[in-house]
Amino acid sequence: MSTAKKHVVFDVVGTCVSYDNWIQAIDDRLGDKLRAEGIKPKLLGFAWVEASEREYTYLSMSGAYKPFWDCFQPLFYRMLWMAGIEEPRKFATDEDASYICGAYKKLKVRPGIAECFEKLRAAGYTVWALTAGDKTRVLGYFSSNGISMPEENFVTCDTLGVGKPAPGSYAPILKQFNGEEAWFAAAHSWDTTAAQRNGFKGAWCSVWEKEPCTEIFGNIDVTADTFPEMADRIIAYSS
């Protein structure tokens, strides 16, 4: 039996943890008012997180890196405006923003993540995390949900000073593996395929995006609809 080391690096936010309770917080706080304006809380949340990730990424690309969280809450009123609210600061308050953003700090793990990690570790893989989020918040997602993620296996773009999907965000962790088998797993096609182009094997779970859109991103080494299935397919691919 081979003793070569094997690694799977996971994206965290949107992959290992879902946005569900954050979307529910938007609904709890503003849902009736939003629906009266023809705005679904889930669509507002999607637009908000996508815009936050874009601004974070563009700042990184331009040489003005800021932590993701510094780009997130300040966009609250802008997103209401973009959704069609004519006077966002009369529609909602700073207290609403604080309540909703507070829920983003308490995201829950997706179904099957614990089993996925267990399967991979039992098959000899070391499980890692690479996140655009800050260390305290994102490690807290694992600890508060009872998921083991050793701090030495956790890497944040805040430390690297460059955001995903820049090649420089994947290179340092890949370099640590010294040519050993290395996978990158995410529920975001752009993240998986960027890692794949930069030396990783890629694994994608459809739990968030549903559609793989291969005509945009190309083919991925392993795709799955659940995380335990992803683990099985990674293991089978390598055997």
N, C-alpha and C positions, 0 to 999 in steps of 0.2 A: 504494500500500500504506500502511495506517495505521501511524503511528509512535507511537501511544499505548502507554504502558507497561501491562504486564499482570503480575499477581502470583499465585503460589500459595503459601499458607502451610500447612505440614505440621505436624500433631502428630507427636511422635517416638516415645515409648515405647509399644509396643503397635501402632504404625502403621508407622513406618519400620524399627523394630527389633522382633524377636519375643522372646517370653519363653522360647523353646524350651530354650536351654542352662541357664537358671535352673531350669526344671522338671526338666531332667535332673540338675542338682546336688541337688535335693531327693530325686530317685530314687536317685542314687548314695549319698547320705549316709544316708537314712532309709527308702528304698523298701521293703525287705523287712519292716521293722518296721511301717510304715504299712499295707501290704497285709495283714499279719497281723491288723490291727485293722479291716480292711474299708475303708480309706481310700486312694483313688487319689492319687498325688503330684500329678497335674495339677489335680485338683479342690481339693486343699489349697492349691496355688499360686494358683489362681484366687480362692479365698476370701480368701487373704492379701492379694493385690494390690488386690482390690476393697475390702476393709475398710480398707486403708491409704489408698486414694484417698478413701473416704468420710470417714475421720477428718480427713484433710488438708483436704478441702473444708468440712467442718463447722467446723473451727477457723477457716478463712478467713472463712466466713459470719458467725461469731460475733465477729469482730474480733480473733482471737488467732492470726494467720497463723504457721505454722511451715513450714519447708522440708519437702518430701515425705519426704526421707530420714530426717528426725527422727521421722517417724511410722511408718516401715517396719519396721526391725529390732525395735523394742520390742514389736511386736505378735506376734512369733513364738510365744511360749508361749501367749498368749491364743488364737491360731488353733488350736493343738493342742488346747486345752481345748474350743473350740467344735466341733472335729471329733470329739470324743468321748473324748479321752485324759484319764483321771481324774487322773493326776499328771504333767503336762507336763514338769516340771523333773527328773523321774526318767527320763522317756522319752527326752529329748534334752538337749543341753548347750549352753552358750554357744559352744563351739567348733563345734558343728553349725550354729548360727545364723550364726556368722561365715563359715564355709565357704560356706553357701548364699547369704548376702547378698553375698559376694565375687563369686559368679557373676553376680549381678544387675548388677554394674558392668561386665560383659563381654558384654553382649547383642550378638547378631549381626543384621545387616540382613536384612530380608525379601527373598525372591527378587523381582527386577524393579525394586527401588527405584532402582538406578543407571541402568537404562534409562529409567525414568519421568522422573527428573530430566533426563537427556540430551534426551529428546523435548521436554520442556517448555521447556528453555533454547534448544533449536534453533528452537522456534516463537516465541521472543521473550518468554517468561515469566521473571520473576525468581523464584527458589525461596527460600522463607524457612522458618524453623522457629519454632514457638511451643510451649513445653514447660512442664509443671509441675515438671520436674526441675531439678536444679542445673546450672549452666553447665559446670563442669569435667567432670562425669560424662557429661552428655548430648552435649556437643561431642566427647567422647572416643569415643562410639559411632560418630560419623561418621568421625573421623580413623582409628580403629583398623580400620575396615572399608573404608578407601580411598575414602570418599565426600566430595566437596567440599561444604562448607557454610561460606561466609565468616562470620566472627564478626560482621560488621556486619549480617548477615541472620538473626541468631539472637537470639531474645527468650525470656527465662525469667520465669515468674510470680514468682520470688523477687525480681526487680528491681521488678516492679509492686506486689508486696505484696498481691496478690489472686489467688486460684486460679480456674482454669476450673471450671465454665462461667459464672461471673459475667460480666455484660455488660462490666464494667470490665476484664476480662482480654483481651477482643478489641478494645476501642475504641482503645487507643493505637496498635496496629500498623495498624489500618484507617485511622486518621487520617493516618498517614504517607503513604498512597497518594493523598490529595487527590482522591478520586473516580475514580481509575483502576480498571480491572477487577481485582477481587480475589476469589480463591477460597480456601476453607479445606478442606483434605483430611485425612481421618482414617479410622481403622478402628473408631472408636467412634461409634455413632449419636448419642449424647448430645452429643458434642463438635461433630460436623459440623452438627447441627441447631441447636445453640445459636449457633454462629458465623453460620449462615444467618439466624437470627432477628435477628442484630445487624449485618446489613449485608453479609455475604459471600455469594457463591454457594457452594454446598456440594457436596463430592465425598466419597463413602464407598466404601471397599473392604471386601468381605465376608471378607477373609482371616482376621480374628480372630473376629468375632461370627457369621458365616455367615448368620443370619436378620436381615433388615432391620427387622422389627417396626414396619412403617409405621403400624399401628394405635395405637402408642404415640408414635412420634416424628414422624410425618407423612412427606411425600414429600421426597426430596432431589434436587437438580438433576441430579447425575450419580452413578450407581452402577456398580460394576465388580467383577469377581472377581479381577482382577490389577492390579498397579500400572501396567504398560505400557498396559493397556486403559484404565485411569483417565486417563492422560495423553492418549491418543487421543481420549477422549470429551470431555475438557475443551477440547481444541483444536478439535474438531468443533463443540461447543456454541457456541463463540465466533466461528466462521468464517461 
